[in-house]
Amino acid sequence: MDLSTRNTEGLLALQLGDYETAAKIFEECVNEDTQSPHLHYNLALTHYRQGRRDEARVRFNTVINLEKTFADAWAMTIVTGK
């Protein structure tokens, strides 16, 4: 299965509240494409929804390091506390 399809499956799991499945899928995606800010963002958002704020904050910062203009990631660093 290609990366785009797996990412879509992860987004569906996230929307359905199946955070464990979403995290697993996004972690696999990030391992395959370490330079994608969008994949890191999806994993960060999943961690945030799981209540794993420290891990989410680290991932949101990774997103910003990869793409300085990723506004949603900047906003989430404020929500999770720098």
C-alpha positions in Angstrom: 0.0 0.0 0.0 1.4 3.4 -0.9 2.1 6.2 1.6 -0.7 8.4 0.6 -3.3 5.6 1.1 -1.9 4.7 4.5 -2.0 8.4 5.5 -5.6 8.5 4.5 -6.4 5.4 6.5 -4.6 7.1 9.5 -6.7 10.2 9.1 -9.9 8.1 9.0 -8.9 6.3 12.2 -8.1 9.7 13.8 -11.5 11.1 12.8 -13.2 7.9 14.2 -11.4 8.3 17.5 -9.3 5.2 17.0 -6.2 6.9 18.2 -4.1 3.8 18.8 -4.6 2.7 15.1 -4.0 6.2 13.9 -0.7 6.5 15.9 0.5 3.2 14.5 -0.2 4.1 10.9 1.3 7.6 11.2 4.4 6.3 13.0 4.9 3.9 10.1 4.4 6.7 7.6 6.9 9.0 9.4 9.4 6.2 9.5 9.1 5.9 5.7 9.1 9.7 5.0 11.0 11.5 7.8 10.9 14.8 6.0 7.1 15.2 5.6 5.8 17.9 7.9 2.2 16.8 7.2 2.9 13.2 8.4 4.6 14.5 11.5 1.7 16.8 12.1 -0.8 14.0 11.8 1.2 12.0 14.3 1.5 15.0 16.6 -2.2 15.6 16.5 -2.9 12.0 17.3 -0.5 12.1 20.3 -2.3 15.3 21.5 -5.7 13.6 21.3 -4.3 10.6 23.2 -3.3 13.0 26.0 0.4 12.5 25.2 1.1 16.3 25.2 4.9 16.1 25.7 5.2 13.8 22.7 2.8 15.9 20.7 4.8 19.1 21.5 8.0 17.4 20.3 6.4 16.4 17.0 4.8 19.8 16.5 8.2 21.4 16.9 9.6 18.9 14.4 6.9 20.1 11.9 8.0 23.7 12.5 11.6 22.7 11.9 10.7 21.1 8.6 8.3 23.9 7.5 8.6 27.2 9.3 5.3 28.5 7.9 3.1 25.6 9.1 0.6 27.8 11.0 -1.4 24.9 12.6 1.8 23.5 14.1 2.7 26.9 15.6 -0.8 27.1 17.1 -0.6 23.7 18.6 2.8 24.5 20.3 0.9 27.2 22.2 -1.9 24.8 23.1 0.5 22.1 24.3 2.8 24.6 26.0 6.3 25.3 24.8 
